[in-house]
Structure formats: C-alpha cells, structure tokens
Amino acid sequence: AQKVTQAQTEISVVEKEDVTLDCVYETRDTTYYLFWYKQPPSGELVFLIRRNSFDEQNEISGRYSWNFQKSTSSFNFTITASQVVDSAVYFCALSEGYQKVTFGTGTKLQVIP
Amino acid sequence: GAVVSQHPSRVICKSGTSVKIECRSLDFQATTMFWYRQFPKQSLMLMATSNEGSKATYEQGVEKDKFLINHASLTLSTLTVTSAHPEDSSFYICSASPRQGIVNTEAFFGQGTRLTVV
C-alpha cells in the first residue's frame, strides 16, 4: 500500500522568507511518480511538478525547488522569497501506476505580508 | 497541458434530491477517470475509478448505489449523488490522463464541484 505523509499541518511565514514543505512517502513499487499540487482558496488543484522514481535530480522552477531523495523516501518542496500569492494548501502525492493518485494530508501555507 | 473540465463548479440542492456532476476531457481521450472527495480542511480521498464501457470500481466504504458513476464515452464521466443528504456536502473533483498504454502520465484534474446539500 502507498502512503504519503505531510507532517506539517500549517506553516506561517513572513513574506520574502524561504519555506520548505516536507513530504515523506511509502511504496513497495520501484516505479512510481511523485507530485506536488497547490490548492488555493478557490479550490482547484494546480499541478506544480511530477517526478518519476528514476530521476533523482533536483529541480528548480523560478522560486520553486524540489529535493527528491530516495534514500529517505522524501520529496520536499521549497519556496524561496515567499509571496502572499503563495498562500494555499499544498499537497504532495504519489502514484504507482494508471494515474491513481494518493494524496498526503496537505500543508496549509500562510504568507504574511 | 491537457484540459479536464468539470461542471458545475458549485451546486446547492435540497436534501433527498439527486445531483449530477460531469467530468470531460476536452482535448484527449481517457479510458479511465478518477473521482475524489475532499471534506473541509481534509485531504482528497479517492472514491472510485471510472472505466469507459464498464462498471466503476469503488473504494472501500463508498456506497456504489449512492454515488452512481457512468463513463459512457472516452471523454465523459458523470458522478450522480443520489438522495443527497447534508453529510454529502463536500468538494468533488475528477481527474483523467491521456491514454498512453501502460505508461503512467500526469493526471489532470478538473476544477472541482462544491456540493452543498441543504
């Protein structure tokens, strides 16, 4: 069975601070995919990144960066120089195949101006 | 990226009535779509897997007679909440991926439907 743990329920930071959202996963498969989604107050899910289990290269996209470490089964997400618009709930998710996705419980990020 | 459209985005219905939610893949075909439910301040929980041309597969604890799923074409899946009750009030969201054999691809999500049963 697959499981995704996001231990941080809520995080508050002051604008321009860096913040890291933690994600730890469990799976028995050797082939799997990891995701991060953003859910703003309006409710829709915004896709941020997908990473497959064979690609441990860290990725940077603007102010966003992701650190994938198979040795610790972690896929952490860092926002640099946070902005108020970053306030949302962020979900880490895992898929072992056929697009069925298991979500973590989410981390609510509040960026204070 | 691929687009998944969900309709309606919000619906309020009276207790005891039925509500239909549509999930369409606009620019690709999807043999499989997924329906999730999200209660306030909680994560998204998979309800069922919708298979084109066959019966849906429901997760444990989800009543198949209450949440009717129909996947009549490669671009449309519908979820009908029958005899809705206030406890069915939730955020329902669907997802689909472009058909690519057995290769897993990114799942695209609809905009979600916020159902309120009064």
Interface residues (C-beta under 8 A of the other chain):
Chain A: Y33 F35 Y37 G43 E44 L45 F47 R50 F91 S95 G97 Y98 Q99 K100 V101 T102 F103 G104 T105 G106
Chain B: G1 T32 F34 Y36 Q42 S43 L44 M45 L46 T49 F91 I93 S95 A96 S97 I102 N104 T105 E106 A107 F108 F109 Q111 G112 R114
